Amino acid sequence: MKQHNIVFIMTDHQRADSIEMRQCNIEVTPNLNKLAKESLVFNRAYNTCPLCVPCRTAISTGKYPTKNGVVFNDWKGITARDNKPFPQILKENGYNVSHVGVDHIKVKPALKDRIKYDKWIDQTDYNRYIEELGISVKRDEKHSREVKELRADGDYINKRYSNTYVSKWEHDTTTFKDEYFTRESLDVIDNVDEDNPFALFINYWAPHPPLRVPEEYINKFNPDDIVLPDNVGKIAKNEPFNRRDGVPAQLAENVTEKEWRQVWSAHLALLNYVDDQIGKVIDRIKEKGLLKDTIILFTSDHGDHLGQHSMYQKMEMYEQAVNVPLLIKIPNVKPRKIEGTMSNLDILPTLLDELDIDKPNDLDGTSNYEVIHNNEEIKDRKVFCQYSGNPELGCVRRAVITKKYKYIYDQMNEKELYDLKLDPLEMNNIATEEENTELIKTLHDELVNWSKEKNDWVFD
């Protein structure tokens, strides 16, 4: 019996609350909303790291960043190890495997070289395509801002990050990166081998900054009509002193409410744009008669603060950065919303069980197969997250998240505790309250034990 096909779709910088969001009386993600109605929706899915490369490598290998070795955006793969990724497991089990989109998974040998892909298209292919059209891929300096970033040795380096500046993509929308990735993805679907199951990994770029928006979308969400969260431009009570030294806080310095509205307008437009691309993929799957045999999974690597906590981009442990959307449509499985915390480390063991493929014995996640098929809920599962710097080892954050609480620890021994039920915007750090002393000790001990098991040097 032929196994289910897999279409694994990821975006970048997309928050969990984007699903079913309405702004300016417009559905932000109408195609994902349709998919959600047919899927298992995990409302409290968390990443292992609010940063592209560590998060995606953890998902694909099923191993926590400090265990698989990739803890920052190691673009050259210097820290990568010989961890078998999901595409290789599928290939070894008879799948035709294609990769379309950004390549942010770092293993050794490299992801592209480990197996013979039926199609491999990444950002270098897009760059070649767009340069042949006479369009420069160089980023306008207006779209970046220099900040000081902490290194592991205690010194700081100057680094430029995408900022809050908004502009229009001055070229035809068909030349936009994700439009190119969609065309290549549709080509895979149009040419599937009916004798073998296929796996298509689509890694979209949007809504990742810089905030360059295609012309048809840039005016779709009127900045003046956007309803901003209450804590845009605001700092939490009892915030640790060094949070203002972090990159997200520096990127938000002196940004006005008017500018945040423009940021939200552009971000929502890019979400709506990439949702349209996802809609094209799902429609083609339906047109080709593949839907009844195909698992469709949608998620993102991390979110974006968008001014909340007076921060921009990711790289902190607040909900806007670590809570991500996760939809899984499985043939013949009734759609429903599943509550309870889960880690994106759980994705690999869950899918392997669903495909009846033997799981490696060193995975760090928990399979949700029984939860899915026995109509159960996830109960009392703790999720662990880490951040260790972006271009190299530097700023340290560690967190444990429970059904009710989030505990955050950093390298300066600063602590945060939030009651996510009473304080979902995380605006009141209750770590200093004496009544929480025992709770903090318990959560800290659990964080230390988990981290040591995963080769984390922070608690040595």
KOLVO-720732 format. One record per residue (C-alpha): x, y, z. Coordinates in steps of 0.02 Angstrom, whole numbers, padded with zeros to 5 digits, always signed. Layout:
BEGIN
XYZ;...
//
This chain:
BEGIN
+00000+00000+00000;+00071+00169-00053;+00118+00283+00091;+00048+00458+00109;+00134+00597+00016;+00205+00741+00119;+00194+00926+00078;+00288+01019+00214;+00266+01208+00203;+00361+01335+00308;+00360+01524+00313;+00480+01639+00405;+00433+01766+00541;+00250+01709+00548;+00166+01715+00719;+00038+01593+00784;-00094+01729+00801;-00090+01762+00614;-00207+01614+00586;-00388+01675+00587;-00329+01854+00611;-00434+01993+00537;-00368+02169+00512;-00451+02311+00418;-00600+02193+00397;-00491+02077+00291;-00443+01896+00324;-00254+01902+00335;-00228+01718+00291;-00386+01655+00204;-00304+01502+00125;-00223+01446+00287;-00389+01475+00374;-00469+01354+00251;-00329+01229+00282;-00354+01249+00471;-00535+01198+00455;-00477+01034+00378;-00328+01007+00494;-00267+00970+00667;-00228+01142+00738;-00099+01147+00876;-00133+01314+00962;+00016+01308+01079;+00158+01248+00969;+00328+01319+01016;+00495+01324+00928;+00656+01266+01007;+00743+01429+00962;+00676+01597+00897;+00802+01599+00756;+00800+01524+00580;+00943+01400+00568;+00937+01323+00744;+00748+01305+00736;+00740+01225+00564;+00887+01110+00600;+00801+01053+00760;+00639+01016+00669;+00724+00916+00531;+00841+00816+00645;+00720+00799+00791;+00859+00855+00909;+00872+01005+01024;+00996+01137+00962;+01128+01111+01096;+01120+00924+01058;+01130+00935+00869;+01265+01070+00882;+01181+01210+00784;+01134+01346+00909;+01153+01505+00806;+01137+01558+00623;+01288+01460+00566;+01268+01489+00379;+01431+01401+00336;+01386+01246+00435;+01544+01250+00541;+01454+01182+00694;+01347+01059+00595;+01357+00874+00637;+01311+00713+00552;+01129+00712+00604;+01009+00624+00485;+00875+00749+00428;+00694+00712+00385;+00716+00720+00194;+00851+00586+00204;+00742+00472+00311;+00603+00487+00183;+00720+00455+00037;+00784+00298+00121;+00604+00240+00138;+00561+00253-00046;+00505+00433-00064;+00541+00550-00208;+00603+00706-00116;+00607+00888-00175;+00666+01046-00089;+00606+01217-00145;+00649+01377-00052;+00775+01441+00072;+00905+01319+00138;+00921+01347+00325;+00952+01169+00388;+01133+01136+00434;+01197+00958+00444;+01361+00877+00390;+01369+00823+00249;+01259+00967+00191;+01072+00941+00166;+01087+00959-00024;+01227+00831-00034;+01157+00693+00076;+01034+00622-00051;+00990+00639-00235;+00843+00759-00236;+00714+00747-00373;+00718+00937-00373;+00825+01058-00274;+00790+01244-00289;+00858+01367-00160;+00897+01552-00141;+01051+01541-00252;+00940+01482-00396;+00824+01629-00365;+00969+01751-00360;+01031+01685-00527;+00856+01699-00601;+00828+01876-00543;+01000+01939-00590;+00973+01873-00766;+00822+01989-00770;+00935+02135-00725;+00869+02152-00548;+00993+02175-00407;+00979+02063-00253;+01080+02186-00149;+00984+02255+00000;+00957+02443+00006;+01045+02511+00161;+00884+02603+00207;+00815+02432+00255;+00946+02398+00389;+01004+02468+00555;+01167+02445+00647;+01159+02379+00825;+01283+02317+00953;+01272+02129+00980;+01343+02039+01131;+01476+01907+01101;+01515+01757+01212;+01677+01841+01271;+01579+01989+01339;+01629+02110+01201;+01509+02182+01073;+01512+02177+00883;+01425+02298+00766;+01301+02210+00652;+01167+02269+00533;+00991+02198+00544;+00835+02226+00440;+00743+02372+00518;+00566+02442+00515;+00583+02536+00350;+00446+02495+00224;+00459+02506+00035;+00373+02442-00122;+00445+02301-00227;+00473+02401-00385;+00468+02254-00504;+00335+02138-00571;+00262+02029-00433;+00309+01874-00533;+00492+01914-00494;+00464+01911-00306;+00559+01771-00219;+00409+01672-00157;+00322+01683-00325;+00474+01597-00399;+00470+01464-00264;+00285+01434-00297;+00313+01405-00483;+00448+01278-00446;+00337+01192-00316;+00192+01179-00439;+00311+01099-00563;+00349+00962-00435;+00164+00930-00405;+00128+00926-00592;+00261+00794-00621;+00242+00674-00474;+00284+00492-00503;+00123+00398-00466;+00220+00240-00425;+00308+00316-00274;+00256+00431-00133;+00329+00605-00143;+00389+00730-00013;+00394+00915-00057;+00476+01036+00064;+00428+01216+00026;+00522+01348+00124;+00450+01520+00089;+00539+01682+00134;+00392+01799+00174;+00348+01885+00287;+00533+01898+00331;+00603+02075+00327;+00665+02182+00240;+00488+02247+00221;+00482+02261+00032;+00302+02232-00021;+00234+02189-00195;+00135+02332-00271;-00032+02239-00273;-00022+02213-00085;+00064+02366-00012;-00095+02468+00014;-00207+02324+00064;-00202+02356+00253;-00228+02538+00298;-00106+02579+00440;-00232+02695+00523;-00363+02556+00534;-00251+02421+00606;-00291+02370+00785;-00124+02357+00874;-00097+02245+01027;-00100+02344+01189;+00085+02321+01225;+00157+02390+01063;+00292+02512+01117;+00277+02461+01299;+00399+02375+01417;+00347+02243+01544;+00342+02280+01729;+00501+02216+01813;+00585+02183+01646;+00766+02127+01674;+00888+02271+01653;+00982+02192+01508;+00832+02161+01395;+00856+02338+01325;+01031+02285+01272;+00963+02145+01163;+00953+02162+00974;+00761+02163+00966;+00751+02308+01090;+00886+02407+00999;+00795+02384+00834;+00639+02459+00913;+00723+02614+00986;+00636+02777+00939;+00507+02693+00829;+00343+02789+00841;+00167+02718+00845;+00141+02785+00668;+00293+02688+00611;+00235+02530+00700;+00071+02545+00606;+00168+02550+00444;+00267+02398+00499;+00108+02303+00537;+00032+02355+00371;+00183+02288+00277;+00196+02129+00381;+00011+02091+00357;+00028+02123+00171;+00172+02000+00159;+00073+01873+00259;-00073+01894+00141;+00044+01879-00008;+00127+01717+00049;-00044+01649+00097;-00095+01672-00084;+00058+01571-00136;+00012+01432-00015;-00164+01435-00086;-00095+01404-00261;+00000+01251-00198;-00151+01178-00108;-00264+01210-00257;-00143+01119-00372;-00137+00970-00254;-00327+00963-00263;-00329+00984-00453;-00209+00839-00473;-00317+00726-00365;-00180+00706-00234;-00268+00776-00082;-00340+00611-00020;-00165+00536-00010;-00066+00686+00052;-00019+00750+00224;-00002+00940+00220;+00093+01019+00363;+00111+01206+00385;+00217+01295+00515;+00345+01434+00532;+00514+01443+00617;+00475+01591+00730;+00371+01748+00742;+00409+01933+00759;+00377+02054+00903;+00317+02192+00784;+00336+02322+00921;+00265+02222+01065;+00376+02235+01219;+00451+02380+01120;+00548+02253+01017;+00568+02209+00834;+00612+02044+00751;+00635+01884+00855;+00778+01825+00969;+00684+01835+01134;+00573+01712+01227;+00408+01807+01220;+00254+01729+01140;+00268+01836+00983;+00436+01754+00943;+00418+01575+01006;+00233+01529+00983;+00214+01473+00802;+00070+01412+00693;+00058+01225+00665;-00074+01144+00554;-00070+00961+00503;-00197+00894+00379;-00197+00704+00380;-00308+00603+00263;-00457+00525+00353;-00416+00613+00518;-00553+00725+00585;-00500+00907+00602;-00496+00985+00775;-00402+01106+00885;-00280+01026+01006;-00235+01121+01162;-00081+01094+01269;+00100+01142+01244;+00202+01051+01113;+00375+01078+01040;+00420+01079+00857;+00537+00938+00909;+00376+00835+00912;+00346+00856+00726;+00471+00727+00665;+00422+00583+00781;+00238+00619+00750;+00256+00612+00561;+00366+00458+00565;+00235+00367+00669;+00099+00428+00549;+00199+00357+00402;+00241+00196+00497;+00428+00231+00478;+00545+00176+00617;+00601+00321+00726;+00783+00349+00772;+00806+00312+00957;+00892+00477+00997;+00753+00600+00955;+00711+00733+01085;+00528+00759+01043;+00368+00665+01087;+00256+00586+00957;+00077+00650+00955;+00013+00498+00861;-00093+00435+01006;-00158+00611+01041;-00211+00626+00859;-00291+00455+00836;-00368+00430+01008;-00447+00603+01012;-00343+00649+01163;-00270+00813+01224;-00089+00851+01264;-00072+00852+01453;+00058+00936+01564;+00196+00933+01435;+00339+01055+01461;+00425+01140+01316;+00606+01200+01320;+00681+01339+01214;+00855+01410+01194;+00938+01561+01115;+01127+01576+01109;+01163+01722+00993;+01136+01754+00808;+01293+01767+00700;+01398+01682+00833;+01388+01630+01016;+01331+01777+01121;+01173+01828+01213;+01098+01681+01311;+00915+01646+01346;+00841+01483+01410;+00657+01451+01443;+00535+01319+01501;+00350+01337+01458;+00209+01246+01546;+00021+01248+01527;+00011+01403+01637;+00186+01478+01659;+00340+01531+01566;+00508+01542+01655;+00656+01629+01570;+00837+01628+01626;+00987+01718+01552;+01176+01721+01569;+01169+01867+01693;+01061+01760+01810;+00913+01871+01770;+00746+01783+01786;+00572+01808+01718;+00411+01720+01763;+00246+01752+01675;+00073+01685+01710;+00016+01653+01532;-00165+01630+01584;-00183+01793+01680;-00053+01890+01582;-00051+01828+01401;+00044+01983+01341;+00181+01947+01470;+00182+02122+01540;+00205+02080+01724;+00363+01986+01772;+00317+01902+01936;+00487+01821+01965;+00525+01941+02108;+00368+01898+02206;+00410+01795+02360;+00260+01681+02338;+00336+01617+02176;+00505+01567+02249;+00467+01382+02257;+00388+01380+02084;+00541+01464+02009;+00656+01340+02095;+00556+01194+02024;+00553+01264+01848;+00737+01312+01856;+00786+01137+01912;+00686+01061+01769;+00767+01180+01646;+00941+01136+01711;+00907+00948+01703;+00840+00958+01525;+00983+01069+01468;+01118+00957+01540;+01040+00806+01455;+01051+00902+01290;+01236+00949+01307;+01202+01130+01355;+01358+01215+01421;+01262+01357+01506;+01231+01261+01667;+01400+01175+01680;
//
